[in-house]
Amino acid sequence: MNRGFTMSFVLMLLLLGQAKAQQLIILKDSVKIGEQYYVLEEPKLANQYSNISMEIYKKIRNKSIMNSYFSATPEQRLKAKKESLMALMLDSRLREAAYGFEHYELFYDRADLLNLSVNIQSYGSPFESQQAYCFDLSTGKIVGKALFINHKGLLKMVSDKLKEQKKGLKLNLDALDQYEIVSHKGIFGGIKFLITDTVNYRNSGYEVFEVDLNSKEVTSYLAPAFKQRLKL
């Protein structure tokens, strides 16, 4: 699905400005292509994380998109995205170049934990990819499956639930790296695992299955240090 927006909706977004969060903001700009507006996004960590911010940016940035700006500031990279997009439009090479739009979805943003997904879609193509990350902002490191203990037991639970949606899809421990920390008004609600079927390719990309574990099901699998930070 192309990320097209009506003029009124985009203007509302721009008037509202940046999408604010406790530790992260998403810088936004837009470009009109035909009758649609396309939103360009770039994440920016709060100033208090300036010592680790570039390390995190380099982990979530796609090198195939604006590679020469891989180490740029968020403001510089967002500006470069817009300038590159407009140049391709003027040269009528937008579809040929398969320009990639990055969309960031913030899942959890508290207690020095940052959980988000990066979705990439090429202009004019149904193909879309998704990658989830969970960072410990006290170190700048990816948390991944270290959020959990008893990995084999947890993987079995996830696999059993996945069978209800997709039979025959075999998982390994790397599946525990892709997840959304679910919360409601700051209260932990569980973990949603994002399982990508990398075997059966479709034109729109690899299908992603969601496996939900509520707080009662998953709390015993959370590592004590992170359980405390999630206020459990």
N, C-alpha and C positions, 0 to 999 in steps of 0.2 A: 504494500500500500504506500503510494507516494505521500510525502508529508506536505500536502498542500493546505493552505489556509486562506480563508476569505480575508479581504482587506480589513474589514471591521475587527475581526478577531486578532489579526496581527497588530493592528494599531492599539488594541486594548492591551496586548502583551507588552508592547513597547512603552506604553504609558505607565503601566505598572512597573516597568523597569526590570531589574534583576529578580530572579526567583530566589528568595532569601531562605536560608537555613542557618542552623546554629554554627556549623563549622565550614560550610561550603555554599557558594553561590554559583548559579549558572548564568554566565554572561550571554546575552542574546542580541542578534541582529537579524535582518531579513532582506531578501532580494525578490523582486517580482519577476516571475518567468511566465510569460503569456498572461493568463488571467489569474494565476495563483501566486501567492506569496510563500516562499520557503524560508523557514527559520534556521538560522545558523547558531550553533551553541558552542560554548567553551566553559569548562568548569574552572573555578578559582577558589583556592583554599583561603581561609581567613589569615590575616597577617601573622597571627600567633604561630602559624605552622610554616613560616617562610624558610626555616632551616631544612625542612623535609619536602616542601611542596614540589620542587622540580623532580625529585626522585619519584614521587607519586605520579606526576604528569607523564613522565616517560613510560610508566607502566601501563597507563590507560590510553595513551595516544597511539593511533594507528600510523605506522611508518609509511604506509601507502598514501596517506592523506597529508599533504603539506609537509613532506619529509624535510625540506630545507628549513622548516620552522619547528623542527622536533624539539629544540631546546629553547624556544621563544617563550616569552611571558604569555599568559592567557589573552591579554589585550592584543598583543602583536599577532598571535596565531588567529584570533577571531577576525582581525582586520585583513590578514593575508587570505583567509578563507573567502571573504567577501570579494576582495580584489581579484582573486583567481577565478571565482565563479563568474564575475562580470566580464572578465577578459575572454573566457571560454564562450560566453553568450555572444559577445561581439564578433567573435571569429566563427560562430556557428559550429563549434566543436564540442558542445556540452554533452550530447549523447555519446559521441565517439570517445570522449575522454572518460566516460563512466564516473563522473564526479561523485564522490562519496559524501553523504550527509551523516554527521554524527549526532546522535540524540542520547542524552544522558537522563537516566531515571534514578532519582535518589530514593533509596529504600530506608536507610537508618542513618542517623546523624547525631549521636549522643555519646557522652562519656568517652571521648577520644576513639570512638569506633565510627568508621565511615563505610557504609555499604551502598553500592550503586551498580547500575548496569550501563554498558555502552552498547548502543545499537547503531549499526551502520547500514545504510541503504544507498545504492548507486542510482543516480538520476536516470529515469526511463527504464528501470529494471525492477522486477518484483523481488529480486534477491535481497535478503536481509539477514544480517548476522547479529548475534547477541552474546555478550560476555559479561559476567558478573564479577565484582571484586568486593572484598572486605578488607579494609586497611585498619591497622592499629596506629592511630595518629601520634601515639606517644613514642613510636619507634620509626614510623614510616614504612613498616614492613607489611606484606600481605599476610592476612590471618589464615585464609583458606580453611582447610579441614582442621587446623589447630584450634578452632572454636569448639571442637568436639573431642570427646573421649570415646573409647570402645568403638572404634571406627567400623570394625567388622559387624558388630551387632547393629549399629545404626544403618549400615549399608544394606543389611538384610531387610530391615524394616522398610527402607525406601524402595528396595527392589520388589518386595511383596506388594506394596501399594501401587507401584508402577504397573504391575501385571494387570491391574484392573483397567488400565488405559491402553497399554501396549504390551502384548505378549511377545516373548522372544528377544527383547532388548536386554542385552547383558551389560551390567555395570561393573566398573572397577572403582577403587577408592578415590580416583580423581573426580568422580561425580559429586563427592562431598565438598568440593571447592566452589561449586556453583549454587548459590542460594540467595534468598532474600530474607533478611530478618524482619519479621512481621511485627508491627507494633500499632497500638491504637492510643493516641494522645500520650505517648511515651511509655505505655504499659506493654510489656512483652507479650506477644500473642502466639508466637511459634516460629517455625522455620518453613519456608517454601523452597524446596529444591527444584532447580531448573535443569532438567535433563534433556540434552540434545541428542537426537537420533542422527549420528554421523554416518550411519550405514545406508539409509534410504534417502538419497538426495532428491530434492524437488526443485523445480524452477525458482521457487520463492525462497530457496535455502533449506537448511536442515530444520526439521520440525522440533519444537521445544515442548516438552511435557512438564507440567507442574505437579509436584508431589507435595502436598501440604501435611505438615505435622503440627498439631496444636501444642500449646505450652505443656500440657500434661504428658503428651507422648514424647516430647523431645528434651524436657528439662533435665532428666537424669543423664542425658548424653552430652550436656554442655560442660566444658572444662571449668573447674571451680573459679579460676581467675576471671573468666569472662562472665560466668554466672553472676558473680558479684557486681560486675559493671553493668549488667543488664537488670540489676536490682531484683534478683531472684533468691 
